Amino acid sequence: MNRLLFLFFLFAGLTTTNAQIHEIGVFIGGSNYIGDIGPTDFVAPNKLALGLLYKWNKSPRHSWRFSYMQSKITSSDSNSEMPSRKNRGFIIKNNLSEASAGLEFNFFDFNLHDLKPKFTPYIYSGLSYVYYDGLYFEGNALKEHGKNRTFAIPMTIGIKARIMQHLIIGFESGARYTFKDDLDGSNNLDHEDLKFGNINSNDWYVFTGFTLTYTFGIKPCYCTE
């Protein structure tokens, strides 16, 4: 983690020589999982989620965005409204790390070199690489079997505003559709006989929280050559 932080800030520092404006900052919020265990509420954060953000603003309307997020996802059948899940009584806990890159689009003009107050709703999507524990259930006992990796599609909506000349605060909620169905141990390929749930429906997880970024860099021309 310390090495990732060093590379993150080093990269941000080197980019100040480009004729663009940059943002670097943090995400603080919570996570929740949606799958074959527990409730299926879309936004119901129950574990702390932390992350690092970098944005390269190419125009007042769009930015290239890169992030690294970490959280533990957890859910319990006892909190489900489905009788079959309540009777089963499974509890899932998994450690998750995500690296993501994609495009953030602002609905309103967000020219940071304009001194007027600025705020805008925005959406973000791209591609995420996810690293997590490989799990399976043996009876009611959750077992760990190595580490797994997959890709996910982030779908994020949020709102942000400039609160000082170089500080931007935002609030967002982003669902991730994963390319696998094994975040909860329901479909571990090494334990075919222990599968359960809907194996044709992949898992989701959601990050919801606040972002705080610091802007820096040379004023961009925001024009085409």
N, C-alpha and C positions, 0 to 999 in steps of 0.2 A: 504493500500500500504506500509506504514512504517513497519507494522508487517511482511509482505512478504519479504521486504528487509532484515530485521533482521534475519529471519529464513534462508534466502538464504546465507548470509555471514557466519552465524553460521555453517551451514552444510558444506560449503567449508572449513572452518577452521578446523573442526573435521576430515575431510578426509585426512589431511596432514600426518597422522600417517600410512596410507596405503602405500604399496610398489608400487605406481603408480605415474603418473604425471597428474596434473590437470590444467584446465584453467577456469578462471572466468572473465566475462567482460560484455560488453554492445552491444546493437544493436541500431543504429540510422539511420533512413531512412524514407520511406513513404509507404502508403498503397493505394490500389485501389480495387474496387469491380467489379465483373462481374456477371450480372444477367438479370432481366427483366426490368431494368430502366437504361437509359443512354447508352453510348457507350460500346462496348464489346472488347476494346483493352486489350491485355493480361497484358502488363507491362506499366502502366500509373499512377505512384504514384501522388496523389493530396492532401494527408493529412499526417501530421507527425505521425510516428510510433516509439515507444521506447520499448526497451526490455532489459532483463537480461539473460545472458547465463552462463551455467556451462557445461564443458566437462570433461569426465573421459577417458583419452587416454589409451586404452587397448593394442594397438600396433601402429607401425608407419603408419598403413593403416586404422585403424578404431577406433572410439570413441563412447561412450555413451554420448548423448547430451540431456540436459534439458534446457527449456527456459520458460520465462514468457514475454508476449508481450501485449501492449496496443495501441489502435489507434481509431480514428473515421473514419468510411468509409462513403463516400458521392459520389453521382453521379446525373446527371441531364439529362433529356430527351432532353433538348435543345442542348446538345453536341453530340447527336446521329446522325448517318447518315441515320437512318431509318425514313422515313416520318411519319409513324404511331406513333412512339415515340415522334417525334418533335411536332406533333399536340396534343398529350396527355398532355405533359408538366409536368410530375411528377418530383419531387426532393426527393432523399432519403438521410437521415442522420441517422447513427446508431453508438452507442458506443460499442466497441468490446474489450474483454479481452480473452487472449488465454494462456493456459498452455500446453506445448508440451514435449514429450519424445520420443526418438528414436535413430537410429544409423546413424552416419556420416561416410562416406567411402571416403578415400583419394585415388586419382588415382596414385600419386607418393609417394615414401617413405617420411614420415614426422617425422623422429626421432628427437625430440627436444633436445636430449642430444648430437647430432652431431653438432659441432660448424660451419659447413659449411652453407652457405646460403640455405634456404629452402623455396620452394613454391610448391603449388599443386592445381589443380582443385579438387573439391569434390562435392558429392551429399549427401543429407540428406532426410530421411523419417522416419515416425513413426506414432504416434497418437496424435491428439490435442483435448483438451477439450475447448469449446468456450462458452462464456457467453456474452449475448447481449440483446439489447432492443427488446421487442415484439412490432411490429408495424403493422398498417393497414391504408389504405386510405379510407377516407370518402369524396367522391367527389374528389377534388384536394388537400384536407387537410390531412397531415400526422398526425396520432394519435398514441399515445403510450399506450400499454396494457401490463403492467408488464414486467417481464424478462424471456428470453428464454435461453435454453442450448442445445447444440448439440455436436457431435464429428465431426472431420474433418481429412482428410489425407493430411499431408504436403508433397510437392514435391519440393525440393530445390536444386538448382545448384549454385555453387560459386567458387571463387578462393581465396586463402589466402597465406600469406607470413610472415616469421619472419622478423621484422624490427629492433629488438634489442634482446638481449639474452632472455629476459622474455616477450617480447611483440609481438603479432601476429595481423596483420590487414587483414581483408578480405572484399570481396564484394560479395553479394549473392542476388538472387531473388527466392522467394519461393511461389508457388501457393498452396492454400488450397482448396480442394474439400470437401464441407460440406455435412452432411447427411440430410440436410433440404433445403427447398426452401422458407424461410421466413425472410432472413436477410433484405429484401427490403419491407416487408409488403405485398407481392403479394399473400401469401398463409397462412394467419393466421387462424389456426384451429378454433378459437373462433368467426370468422367472415366469414363463408363459402360463404355467398352471395356477399362478396366484393373481391373475388379472381380475379386475372387477370394474363395475360402472360402465359408462358409455365409452367404449374404446374408439368410437368413430368421431368423437368430439374432443378437439384439442383443448389444452388448459389455457387460461388467461391469468394475468396478474395486473394490478393497478397501482400506480404511484400517484398520490395526491398530496400537495403541499405548496410551500412558498419557495420562490427563488429570489435571490439577491445578487445582482451583478454590478461590477464596476466597469465603466466604459473608459477607453483610452485609444490613442492612435491619431493619425493625421486625418484631417478632414477629407472625405471622399468627394469625388466630383459627381457621383451618381449619374453618369452619362454613358452613352455608347460611343465606341470609337469608330 
